[in-house]
């Protein structure tokens, strides 16, 4: 599961976003689904207001954990292990349905989109 998280590890490290949008990526993500596709596999992340999180992949893998905001960082701990991993968040606004770019833990550019509500496979 460590590689699943790594694919979206810096999910919220956004590229420059237009100023006309309404909320930060984390604000918009809470209660919605964040979809990241890489290497032919899609991972969907879901962050609840109560600090719980879940993920599912298009290949049938799943995990649950917790998240918290720590200053300008998003920190996530998954039940599968690997300890708490934190990612710096850049200021930027994003809305549901918009694609945005981010850099993952390995330095690769990825795209993600926030989908309305909890969207299962």
URNORVEN-V110562 format. One record per residue. N is the residue number from 1. RES is the residue in one letter. D_LAST is the distance of its C-alpha to the last C-alpha in whole Angstrom. Layout:
n:N res:RES d_last:D_LAST
n:N res:RES d_last:D_LAST
This chain:
n:1 res:X d_last:18
n:2 res:X d_last:21
n:3 res:X d_last:19
n:4 res:X d_last:16
n:5 res:X d_last:18
n:6 res:X d_last:20
n:7 res:X d_last:18
n:8 res:X d_last:17
n:9 res:X d_last:21
n:10 res:X d_last:22
n:11 res:X d_last:19
n:12 res:X d_last:22
n:13 res:X d_last:25
n:14 res:X d_last:25
n:15 res:X d_last:27
n:16 res:X d_last:29
n:17 res:X d_last:28
n:18 res:X d_last:30
n:19 res:X d_last:32
n:20 res:X d_last:31
n:21 res:X d_last:28
n:22 res:X d_last:27
n:23 res:X d_last:26
n:24 res:X d_last:25
n:25 res:X d_last:22
n:26 res:X d_last:22
n:27 res:X d_last:23
n:28 res:X d_last:20
n:29 res:X d_last:18
n:30 res:X d_last:19
n:31 res:X d_last:16
n:32 res:X d_last:14
n:33 res:X d_last:11
n:34 res:X d_last:13
n:35 res:X d_last:11
n:36 res:X d_last:13
n:37 res:X d_last:13
n:38 res:X d_last:16
n:39 res:X d_last:17
n:40 res:X d_last:15
n:41 res:X d_last:12
n:42 res:X d_last:10
n:43 res:X d_last:10
n:44 res:X d_last:9
n:45 res:X d_last:12
n:46 res:X d_last:13
n:47 res:X d_last:16
n:48 res:X d_last:18
n:49 res:X d_last:22
n:50 res:X d_last:23
n:51 res:X d_last:22
n:52 res:X d_last:19
n:53 res:X d_last:16
n:54 res:X d_last:13
n:55 res:X d_last:11
n:56 res:X d_last:8
n:57 res:X d_last:8
n:58 res:X d_last:7
n:59 res:X d_last:10
n:60 res:X d_last:9
n:61 res:X d_last:11
n:62 res:X d_last:11
n:63 res:X d_last:14
n:64 res:X d_last:16
n:65 res:X d_last:19
n:66 res:X d_last:21
n:67 res:X d_last:22
n:68 res:X d_last:25
n:69 res:X d_last:27
n:70 res:X d_last:30
n:71 res:X d_last:32
n:72 res:X d_last:31
n:73 res:X d_last:28
n:74 res:X d_last:25
n:75 res:X d_last:25
n:76 res:X d_last:22
n:77 res:X d_last:23
n:78 res:X d_last:20
n:79 res:X d_last:21
n:80 res:X d_last:21
n:81 res:X d_last:24
n:82 res:X d_last:25
n:83 res:X d_last:27
n:84 res:X d_last:26
n:85 res:X d_last:25
n:86 res:X d_last:26
n:87 res:X d_last:26
n:88 res:X d_last:28
n:89 res:X d_last:27
n:90 res:X d_last:29
n:91 res:X d_last:30
n:92 res:X d_last:28
n:93 res:X d_last:26
n:94 res:X d_last:23
n:95 res:X d_last:21
n:96 res:X d_last:18
n:97 res:X d_last:17
n:98 res:X d_last:19
n:99 res:X d_last:19
n:100 res:X d_last:21
n:101 res:X d_last:22
n:102 res:X d_last:23
n:103 res:X d_last:24
n:104 res:X d_last:23
n:105 res:X d_last:25
n:106 res:X d_last:26
n:107 res:X d_last:27
n:108 res:X d_last:25
n:109 res:X d_last:24
n:110 res:X d_last:20
n:111 res:X d_last:19
n:112 res:X d_last:16
n:113 res:X d_last:15
n:114 res:X d_last:15
n:115 res:X d_last:12
n:116 res:X d_last:14
n:117 res:X d_last:13
n:118 res:X d_last:10
n:119 res:X d_last:7
n:120 res:X d_last:4
n:121 res:X d_last:0
